[in-house]
């Protein structure tokens, strides 16, 4: 599996972190514009899935596929939203996103008294541990 990029949004839709690894094509927008577009799309898809589902949606929206990539989505109970774009063969990405949350975000941001929740993540340890976790993952392809 190839990991292209990762977006992290707080409960209010603010971009907390963006990273890319194997992204071949750029959007031509600033990362802030791209993040707003991404969050707006996620908001619309989540609402659509919730309203149109014929049964009670327990987990809701988790991913969608195009002919070129797969967008994987995971939201924590505290409202942190993870969006990871991968290749089409990606399997079990939810577990990887849960690991990023518990092993990296919680450990190096939530437990860090210097971290302010409403701001972008600037912690170098967070960035290096995230990179390490992704590169050690069987999903990562350089």
N, C-alpha and C positions, 0 to 999 in steps of 0.2 A: 504494500500500500504506500502511496505517496501522500504526504501531508503538505498541502499548499500553504495554508495560513490559518490563523486563529484570532478570533475577536473575543474579547471579554467585555460585557456590559454590566453596569450595576442595575439595581432595581428600577432606576429612573431612566434608563436608556443611555446613560453617559458611557462613552468608551473608556474603559479602565486600562485596557492593554490591547495592543495589536502586534502580532509577530508573523513573519512569513519565512518559509524555508524553501520550498520548491515551486514557487509561483513563477510561471513562465510569461504571463501576459499581465500588463498593468492596465488599470481602468482609465487612466488619464485624468483622474480626480485627485484632490488631496485626500489623505487618509481620513480626515474629519468628515468631508463630504461623503466619502464612500461608506463610512460607519453610519452616518445618518440614514443613508439609503438602505443599508443592510438592516438597521433596526426597524425602519418603517416597514420593510418587506416582512420581517419576522413578526411584527405586531399584527399585520394584516393576515398572514398565513395562520398564526395561532388562533385569531378570532374566527377565521373561516373554518378551520378544523373543528373548533369547539361548537360552532353553531350548526354546521352541516352534518356532523356525525350522527348516524342513526342510533347509536348507543351512547351510554355515558362514557366519555373519554377520560380514562384514568390517568394516563401518562401524556396524552395530547400529542402535539407535533414533535417528531423526533428527527426526521430527515426528509430530504427530497433529492431526486436525481435529475440531471440533465443528460444530454448525450456526451458531455465532456467531464463532468465532475459530480460529486455528491456533497451536499451541504448537511452536516450533522449538527444537531442542536441538543443542548442539555441545560436545564434550569434547576438551580438549587432551591431548597426551601426558603433561603434568605433572599431569593430574587436575583442572584448572580447568574448571568446568562453566558453560555459558552457556545460559540459557533466555530466549527472547524470544517474547512473545505478540504476534501480528500479526492483521490481518484475513485473510479466507479467500483473497484473491487474491495473497498473498505468494509470490514466486518467488525462488529463489537466496539465501535468507536465510543459508545456511551461509557464503557468501562474506563477507557483512556481519559475521557473528560472528567469522570468522577475522580480518577487518580490525580489529575491536575488540580482539581479543587481541593481534595483532602491532603495531598502530599506537598503541594507547592503553594497554592493560594492561602490556605488556612495557616500553614506552618510559617510562611515568610511574609505574609501581609496581615492577616487577622490577628495573629499572636504578636505582631510587631507593634510596640507602643508608639513608634514614630510614624506609623502609617495612618493617613487620614482617608477614611472610607470614600469620600466623595471626590477624590483626586485620582489622577492617573498613577499607575504603578511605576515608581522610579527605582525600586529596590534592585540592586545589581544581583543580589543572591537569588531573588525571585526569578530573574531572567536567566541566570546560569543554571539553576535547578530545573526550570521548565525546559530549557534546551537539552539538558542532560537526560531528563525523563523521556522526552520525545525521541531523542537519538538512540536511546537504549531500548525503546519500544520495538517490538517486531513489526509495527506498522510503518516505521520510518524508513524511507528510501532516499538516499542522497543522490 
